[in-house]
Amino acid sequence: MATKSRRARILRAALLVAATLVLAPLLRAGWHLGRVAQSDGESLSRAPVSDGAVVTDFGGHDQATPARVVRLRPPVDAAIELLRQALSDPTTAGLPVSVGGARHSSGGQTLTRGGVFVDASAFTCVRYDPRTTLVTVCGGTRWADVVPVLHAHGRSVAVMQSNDDFTVGGSLSVNAHGWQLGRGPVGSTVTALRVMLADGSVVTATPDDNALLFRHVIGGYGLFGVVLEATLETVPNARYRSHTVVVDADQVAREFAAARRSGAEFAYARLAMTDDELLRTALFTRFEPTGDAPSGPLEESRAGPLARAVFRGQSRSPYGRELRWTLERYFGGEAGGTRLRTSIQHESAEWFLNGRVGRVDVLHEYFVPPSRLGRFLGDVRSILRAQDADALNMTIRSVSADATSALPYAREDVLAVVMFFHDSLDADGDQRQQALSRSLTDAALAHGGTYYLPYRPHATPEQLRRSYPSFDAFVAAKRALDPTLRFRSVWFDRYAVEP
Ligand SMILES: Cc1cc2nc3c(=O)[nH]c(=O)nc-3n(C[C@H](O)[C@H](O)[C@H](O)COP(=O)(O)OP(=O)(O)OC[C@H]3O[C@@H](n4cnc5c(N)ncnc54)[C@H](O)[C@@H]3O)c2cc1C
């Protein structure tokens, strides 16, 4: 009898211990994520622009009050008329003109103070030609509007960013890249551009005709003219299966090469952000075509509130970073299953962006030759620790050499290290990010690399010129093609005009 009751007691205790072991981590995760959700808000989007209103760019560090706002809308002929009239209007003659698309750049690239602001964000049109398989879009069209049209024709975008919030005009003007494997930046997919120059004339530029203009509009940061229309290559839609492996970070370059050999068409690595494994381990994901017909509906990728809380919950929380890493490492993150290429491309960035007032997400990106990645990451780790940076995410993509633009960041095949930090939206936060950015730029330069221009303009003018040896020639071409410097931006003035 006594033995029986002792056994029952032991069993109850064992059950209690087991329940505690299972429940405690769940309760801790629930408590952590609940707290994050409570202090979070909706992703903060930019306010609409109106005459006299303040225009900001991504994050809101830079602001400008334009004297006049010109809102482009389709059809193209009407937009041409409106723009031409604005450029020749005597009341605004001599004022600088800047252009904005989705305004996801974050260093004044779309802004001028007291000038004319051309708002292309509603200038949307998409025309697919099944005979040529080319797509022609108005300059303000977002990828989110291009992808569904191509999907309906069994086609997809050849090269774009990893999210679809951006306009085609803005993407070409920074010469964006994505995680399409074995491809250069988006400029390599452009067959023709229609551009309005500062004198109101409309010019068609292709890699062969008006080639100088073409090379400068691609990656030209809106400084050479307004992109009215762009014609882009498309590729067949396809179904892909994803495969994820855990690798040492210094093996990532080898994984990209192997993925290319195996026929993968998308690939990226996500680095560990935890204290123990910081930038030492990576989840490497590649997408290979299954060969199945690309049938099925277009599925917009929408992560839910739980994924958002897991992502945002990493800020200043070693536990939060462990939680995300554990979930992605052992439960697959976004990998697994098969997806259409168009569905992979149809994802907004909104789900993971900052929602807290007074706080800001700051992106940085550096490009290094594959052979230098391991040593670069070693330097990045030391810098992050020394400067106590609040890093939420780092991914690596492969970008093939850019033979198109006059100001290339990929002068050879490179690996792009995309970094996502969180900070306060004030002078102190910006100072911290500046110090971080300058250290990371020095590290990239030391490894034969460079940094990406659409983000905060924190690099010194000397770092800019070392990163972009063709910058002074780019400015000389700008002065030749736009002698009155009509197209301007806060960013351009900082590096090319101000003493
Ligand atoms: C969350 C997030 C994720 C990102 N991911 C990636 C990524 O995966 N890969 C990548 O390469 N980049 C990425 N970026 C950077 C992004 O590609 C650039 O900021 C890009 O410019 C965004 O497009 P946009 O429409 O917002 O351009 P805007 O910021 O509006 O404009 C950018 C530049 O283009 C010019 N411009 C805009 N429209 C026109 C036009 N019609 N004619 C002439 N000039 C024009 C502007 O004057 C400005 O100089 C990311 C940025 C964010 C915030």
The ligand as an SDF file (V2000), in Angstrom:
LIG
                    3D

 53 58  0  0  0  0  0  0  0  0999 V2000
   12.6490   47.8840  -45.8880 C   0  0  0  0  0  0  0  0  0  0  0  0
   13.5410   48.1160  -47.0740 C   0  0  0  0  0  0  0  0  0  0  0  0
   14.0030   47.0330  -47.7990 C   0  0  0  0  0  0  0  0  0  0  0  0
   14.8540   47.2400  -48.8950 C   0  0  0  0  0  0  0  0  0  0  0  0
   15.3030   46.1500  -49.5870 N   0  0  0  0  0  0  0  0  0  0  0  0
   16.1340   46.3330  -50.6360 C   0  0  0  0  0  0  0  0  0  0  0  0
   16.6200   45.2200  -51.3980 C   0  0  0  0  0  0  0  0  0  0  0  0
   16.2660   44.0680  -51.1590 O   0  0  0  0  0  0  0  0  0  0  0  0
   17.4850   45.4700  -52.4210 N   0  0  0  0  0  0  0  0  0  0  0  0
   17.8710   46.7360  -52.7370 C   0  0  0  0  0  0  0  0  0  0  0  0
   18.6500   46.9060  -53.6760 O   0  0  0  0  0  0  0  0  0  0  0  0
   17.4080   47.7900  -52.0570 N   0  0  0  0  0  0  0  0  0  0  0  0
   16.5560   47.6240  -51.0180 C   0  0  0  0  0  0  0  0  0  0  0  0
   16.0850   48.7120  -50.3440 N   0  0  0  0  0  0  0  0  0  0  0  0
   16.4380   50.0590  -50.8250 C   0  0  0  0  0  0  0  0  0  0  0  0
   15.4410   50.4600  -51.9190 C   0  0  0  0  0  0  0  0  0  0  0  0
   15.6040   49.6280  -53.0400 O   0  0  0  0  0  0  0  0  0  0  0  0
   15.6760   51.8960  -52.3900 C   0  0  0  0  0  0  0  0  0  0  0  0
   15.5170   52.7880  -51.3210 O   0  0  0  0  0  0  0  0  0  0  0  0
   14.7520   52.2660  -53.5590 C   0  0  0  0  0  0  0  0  0  0  0  0
   15.0760   53.5320  -54.0080 O   0  0  0  0  0  0  0  0  0  0  0  0
   13.3410   52.2660  -53.1420 C   0  0  0  0  0  0  0  0  0  0  0  0
   12.4640   52.6300  -54.2090 O   0  0  0  0  0  0  0  0  0  0  0  0
   11.5340   53.8880  -53.9910 P   0  0  0  0  0  0  0  0  0  0  0  0
   10.4420   53.8230  -54.9690 O   0  0  0  0  0  0  0  0  0  0  0  0
   11.1780   53.9900  -52.5540 O   0  0  0  0  0  0  0  0  0  0  0  0
   12.5610   55.0450  -54.3820 O   0  0  0  0  0  0  0  0  0  0  0  0
   12.6590   56.5050  -53.7470 P   0  0  0  0  0  0  0  0  0  0  0  0
   13.2390   56.3830  -52.3970 O   0  0  0  0  0  0  0  0  0  0  0  0
   11.3770   57.2090  -53.8660 O   0  0  0  0  0  0  0  0  0  0  0  0
   13.7330   57.1640  -54.7290 O   0  0  0  0  0  0  0  0  0  0  0  0
   15.0510   56.6850  -54.7770 C   0  0  0  0  0  0  0  0  0  0  0  0
   15.8430   57.5010  -55.8020 C   0  0  0  0  0  0  0  0  0  0  0  0
   15.2460   57.3500  -57.0830 O   0  0  0  0  0  0  0  0  0  0  0  0
   14.8680   58.6090  -57.6190 C   0  0  0  0  0  0  0  0  0  0  0  0
   13.6050   58.4050  -58.3450 N   0  0  0  0  0  0  0  0  0  0  0  0
   12.4530   57.8970  -57.8580 C   0  0  0  0  0  0  0  0  0  0  0  0
   11.5190   57.8230  -58.8290 N   0  0  0  0  0  0  0  0  0  0  0  0
   12.0960   58.3160  -59.9480 C   0  0  0  0  0  0  0  0  0  0  0  0
   11.6420   58.5310  -61.2900 C   0  0  0  0  0  0  0  0  0  0  0  0
   10.4160   58.2090  -61.6890 N   0  0  0  0  0  0  0  0  0  0  0  0
   12.5150   59.0850  -62.1630 N   0  0  0  0  0  0  0  0  0  0  0  0
   13.7810   59.4200  -61.7980 C   0  0  0  0  0  0  0  0  0  0  0  0
   14.2540   59.2510  -60.5550 N   0  0  0  0  0  0  0  0  0  0  0  0
   13.4210   58.6950  -59.6310 C   0  0  0  0  0  0  0  0  0  0  0  0
   14.7440   59.5270  -56.4440 C   0  0  0  0  0  0  0  0  0  0  0  0
   14.9720   60.8830  -56.8040 O   0  0  0  0  0  0  0  0  0  0  0  0
   15.8090   58.9990  -55.5060 C   0  0  0  0  0  0  0  0  0  0  0  0
   17.0580   59.5550  -55.8020 O   0  0  0  0  0  0  0  0  0  0  0  0
   15.2420   48.5470  -49.2620 C   0  0  0  0  0  0  0  0  0  0  0  0
   14.7720   49.6460  -48.5160 C   0  0  0  0  0  0  0  0  0  0  0  0
   13.9330   49.4420  -47.4410 C   0  0  0  0  0  0  0  0  0  0  0  0
   13.4640   50.6300  -46.6480 C   0  0  0  0  0  0  0  0  0  0  0  0
  1  2  1  0
  2  3  1  0
  2 52  2  0
  3  4  2  0
  4  5  1  0
  4 50  1  0
  5  6  2  0
  6  7  1  0
  6 13  1  0
  7  8  2  0
  7  9  1  0
  9 10  1  0
 10 11  2  0
 10 12  1  0
 12 13  2  0
 13 14  1  0
 14 15  1  0
 14 50  1  0
 15 16  1  0
 16 17  1  0
 16 18  1  0
 18 19  1  0
 18 20  1  0
 20 21  1  0
 20 22  1  0
 22 23  1  0
 23 24  1  0
 24 25  2  0
 24 26  1  0
 24 27  1  0
 27 28  1  0
 28 29  2  0
 28 30  1  0
 28 31  1  0
 31 32  1  0
 32 33  1  0
 33 34  1  0
 33 48  1  0
 34 35  1  0
 35 36  1  0
 35 46  1  0
 36 37  1  0
 36 45  1  0
 37 38  2  0
 38 39  1  0
 39 40  1  0
 39 45  2  0
 40 41  1  0
 40 42  2  0
 42 43  1  0
 43 44  2  0
 44 45  1  0
 46 47  1  0
 46 48  1  0
 48 49  1  0
 50 51  2  0
 51 52  1  0
 52 53  1  0
M  END
$$$$
